[in-house]
């Protein structure tokens, strides 16, 4: 999911000219809160830190060129269990 943080024209004056011509974008991974979505749809995702973030579905890869490995589904389940133990409620 992609969110425009600073549109063109609102970038800092000291950034290079080629950078000023592009918006500052944030890419967020999370769990889709809508039933379904396709590229270009406005959506809300719930991040692993339990934040709700709104943005546009993008087809650009979210992962950086360096990586710590693929997502491990078992760790998602453990995360939810630890969240419940620490905070006394279910993670969304």
C-alpha positions in Angstrom: 0.0 0.0 0.0 1.3 3.4 -0.9 0.7 6.8 0.8 1.9 10.2 -0.4 3.6 11.9 2.5 4.7 15.0 0.7 3.3 15.9 -2.7 5.3 17.6 -5.4 5.8 21.3 -4.4 5.9 20.5 -0.7 9.3 18.9 -0.6 12.1 20.6 1.4 13.9 23.4 -0.6 17.3 21.8 -0.1 16.5 18.5 -1.9 18.0 18.0 -5.3 15.9 19.2 -8.3 15.2 15.7 -9.6 13.9 14.8 -6.1 11.6 17.8 -6.0 9.9 16.5 -9.1 8.6 13.4 -7.3 6.3 13.0 -4.3 7.7 11.5 -1.1 5.9 8.2 -0.8 5.6 5.7 2.1 5.0 2.0 1.4 3.2 0.0 4.2 2.7 -3.7 4.7 -0.3 -4.9 6.7 -3.5 -6.8 6.8 -6.2 -5.6 4.4 -9.3 -4.4 6.4 -11.6 -4.4 3.3 -13.0 -7.6 1.8 -10.9 -7.3 -1.3 -9.0 -4.7 -3.3 -7.1 -4.2 -6.6 -4.3 -1.9 -7.7 -5.4 1.7 -7.4 -8.1 1.1 -4.8 -8.1 3.2 -1.6 -7.8 0.8 1.4 -7.0 0.6 5.1 -4.4 -1.9 6.4 -3.7 -2.9 10.0 0.1 -3.1 10.6 1.9 -5.5 12.8 2.1 -2.7 15.4 -1.7 -2.5 15.3 -1.9 0.9 13.5 -4.6 1.5 10.9 -3.1 3.2 7.8 -5.0 4.4 4.7 -3.5 4.5 1.3 -3.7 3.2 -2.3 -3.0 -0.4 -3.3 0.2 -0.4 -5.3 1.9 -3.0 -7.5 5.4 -1.8 -6.5 7.3 -4.2 -4.3 7.3 -3.1 -0.7 10.4 -5.0 0.3 13.7 -3.2 0.1 16.6 -4.6 -1.9 18.2 -5.7 1.3 16.1 -8.2 3.3 15.9 -10.2 6.5 14.2 -13.0 4.7 10.6 -13.9 3.7 7.7 -13.4 6.1 7.2 -16.3 8.4 3.5 -17.0 9.0 4.2 -18.8 12.3 5.7 -15.6 13.7 2.5 -13.7 13.0 0.6 -16.2 15.2 3.3 -15.9 17.9 3.1 -12.1 17.7 -0.7 -12.2 18.3 -0.2 -14.6 21.3 2.5 -12.3 22.9 0.3 -9.2 22.2 -2.6 -10.9 24.1 -0.3 -11.9 27.0 1.3 -8.5 27.4 -1.7 -6.3 26.8 -4.6 -8.4 28.0 -6.5 -8.4 24.7 -6.5 -9.8 21.3 -4.4 -8.2 18.6 -6.6 -7.2 15.6 
